[in-house]
Amino acid sequence: MVFRLGDRSYGIDLGAVREILRPRPATRLPGAPAAVVGLVNVRGRIVTVVDLATTLGLRASPAPGAVMLVEHGPKLVGAAVDEVLDVQRWSEDGMDAAPQEVQAGGAVRAIGTHEGGVVVVLDIHDLLSHVLA
C-alpha cells in the first residue's frame, strides 16, 4: 500500500491493511503520546488512531485524508495519512535494502519506486509498537 505524508511517499505491507476509511472525529485521550490522535468507533469497535507523520518525526497534517485500518496483533489500529495513493506489487528484488544506518531504528524495511518517485517501505508493526507500548 503506497501512501503520502507531506511530500513523501511511503509504503507498508498490504497484508496488514484491513480497509481504508475517511477520517472521522477522534476522542483525544489525556496523557496519550502526541502521535495518538485519539479513539474512534468503527462499527461498534473502538480503534486507536495514530498519526503516522508524527510517529515518523514529520510535521503532522492539519487534517488527514485517510485512515488505514491495520491489524496489529490482536488489535485493529487506525493509521492516519495524508492520502492513500496506490496498491503496488513489489518483488523483493524490485526493492533496495534500506541503508544500514536507517535500518538500525527498525522502521524502514526497504526503498522502492512508484511512478518515478522514491517510496520508503516501512515496517508498520514496528512503528505502531513504539507508539502503543
Secondary structure as UniProt FT lines:
FT   STRAND          2..5
FT   TURN            6..7
FT   STRAND          8..11
FT   HELIX           14..16
FT   STRAND          17..21
FT   TURN            30..31
FT   TURN            34..35
FT   STRAND          36..42
FT   TURN            43..44
FT   STRAND          45..51
FT   HELIX           52..55
FT   TURN            56..57
FT   STRAND          66..72
FT   TURN            73..74
FT   STRAND          75..81
FT   STRAND          83..86
FT   HELIX           92..94
FT   STRAND          96..97
FT   HELIX           100..103
FT   TURN            104..105
FT   STRAND          108..114
FT   TURN            115..116
FT   STRAND          117..122
FT   HELIX           124..132
//
